[in-house]
């Protein structure tokens, strides 16, 4: 019986949960109804990491242990399993296909490489691999009809004992003494799960005739891998010439351009609310990939091409900053974009498989040298600098001066993202139930969650004259000079100037000049014992709907949020006489009440 708890994560109709009778976290995903009859009962194995595989059977629900109690490790393994399962389901939906001999040999290369990746560093004994090869050869030649199945992941010592019992200590002589025959059953039993794993990586199902041909190629690749690992177990790691015999897998079909896939994906993605910034990011990756490969034909792209592109990007520098492109950027931007676009292409019958599906970067634990939130001293330094800011050289615009005066204080008392605050308009400041509020909305510009929210204004900001400032705004935009199609222009350059200005007060590179406020307020809300749902609604954190079926219902009330904001201790910064005059409160009646 499964139960939910603090470690549950909801990811595209899958979830990770603790089980009542186990401390290990569990994977669970429902099998789609449209392919359930085709795949139910199929025994599969999934690669959760470079060295960990699991066996499971597809039923109405696919479930198994993730073999960890660490939530972050479980999330990575859940993601790997989900992508492989999705490939299996997509292939079942498309139905059986045929591939030529060269393509089947290319696919079998994945089986060879899987062996090497899992076992090469710690291959065990040479005799184990001799026994492993014995069963594979006997099954391939039809000499032994009930061989143990190949399930990579660990060295099964029972296979060694069974081989000696079946063929004798000499192995080869015992095999040769058995008559050869054609045995589709032996091939399926020995190599079926391994073949299914390879096909799942590419989202392919084969018809019966093509599958038999493929099983022969997988068997041969298995024997080749056994030879390599037998030598490795004896201490011989010289390159295997047979590793080069597998050609690159070429996808079927006519030319499909990367640009056409990007355009098709965006037509659908924009309709469901994906942001223009996501399109710009993915388009940059698609253009970089086409430039790197020197062609735009998606059907010619292999997983090896994506790996080479990944390595190329990791070795590249950003043309604007001159800094090395980070592993986080390559993983979360480049690879995420390629996976999303190719996944769309597979789902919409544009490509037979996703070449980026299993390409990733293993990021180690990043050193954390300090708390990500501002300290009391850092917060006071920034706010003291902001409270009476005036343009020093006369060249700054009134909007920039206003941004430096008010944005740090707004961030300190709301924990909102700096971009959400910088794009505020006059109409986004209003009074409801006698409470002064900000409306943070995608109508004004980019909001990460794409959800509008109402954030009460801390009384200290009203006293400082923030409402006066809003009343004096001549063009409706508080911190940027103009807007195009209702959206702010010049926001990025403003934030760059703000970042440099804040760095003068807080030079520590280990705290982010804007995001430090979000971390700080999150900590303060915990210290104040503010209910998490209220705190998340104020700061605009995405909802966690995994804890129960009603997780996405309801919201924090305005009164609850106002009480939480009012509980934030005031920053005791001495105001100048001019600041106090602006905070007289007379303007609090000048803005009409808006709802």
Secondary structure as GFF3:
##gff-version 3
##sequence-region A 1 595
A	DSSP	beta_strand	9	11	.	.	.	ID=ss1
A	DSSP	beta_strand	14	19	.	.	.	ID=ss2
A	DSSP	beta_strand	22	30	.	.	.	ID=ss3
A	DSSP	alpha_helix	36	39	.	.	.	ID=ss4
A	DSSP	beta_strand	43	49	.	.	.	ID=ss5
A	DSSP	beta_strand	52	57	.	.	.	ID=ss6
A	DSSP	beta_strand	61	65	.	.	.	ID=ss7
A	DSSP	alpha_helix	71	94	.	.	.	ID=ss8
A	DSSP	alpha_helix	101	119	.	.	.	ID=ss9
A	DSSP	three_ten_helix	120	122	.	.	.	ID=ss10
A	DSSP	alpha_helix	126	140	.	.	.	ID=ss11
A	DSSP	alpha_helix	157	167	.	.	.	ID=ss12
A	DSSP	alpha_helix	172	176	.	.	.	ID=ss13
A	DSSP	alpha_helix	184	202	.	.	.	ID=ss14
A	DSSP	alpha_helix	208	233	.	.	.	ID=ss15
A	DSSP	three_ten_helix	241	245	.	.	.	ID=ss16
A	DSSP	alpha_helix	258	271	.	.	.	ID=ss17
A	DSSP	alpha_helix	276	293	.	.	.	ID=ss18
A	DSSP	three_ten_helix	298	300	.	.	.	ID=ss19
A	DSSP	alpha_helix	303	314	.	.	.	ID=ss20
A	DSSP	alpha_helix	327	329	.	.	.	ID=ss21
A	DSSP	pi_helix	330	335	.	.	.	ID=ss22
A	DSSP	alpha_helix	336	347	.	.	.	ID=ss23
A	DSSP	alpha_helix	376	387	.	.	.	ID=ss24
A	DSSP	alpha_helix	398	414	.	.	.	ID=ss25
A	DSSP	alpha_helix	418	422	.	.	.	ID=ss26
A	DSSP	three_ten_helix	426	428	.	.	.	ID=ss27
A	DSSP	beta_strand	429	432	.	.	.	ID=ss28
A	DSSP	beta_strand	435	440	.	.	.	ID=ss29
A	DSSP	beta_strand	453	456	.	.	.	ID=ss30
A	DSSP	alpha_helix	459	464	.	.	.	ID=ss31
A	DSSP	alpha_helix	466	471	.	.	.	ID=ss32
A	DSSP	beta_strand	482	484	.	.	.	ID=ss33
A	DSSP	beta_strand	487	489	.	.	.	ID=ss34
A	DSSP	alpha_helix	491	505	.	.	.	ID=ss35
A	DSSP	alpha_helix	515	527	.	.	.	ID=ss36
A	DSSP	alpha_helix	532	539	.	.	.	ID=ss37
A	DSSP	alpha_helix	558	566	.	.	.	ID=ss38
A	DSSP	alpha_helix	577	582	.	.	.	ID=ss39
A	DSSP	three_ten_helix	586	589	.	.	.	ID=ss40
###
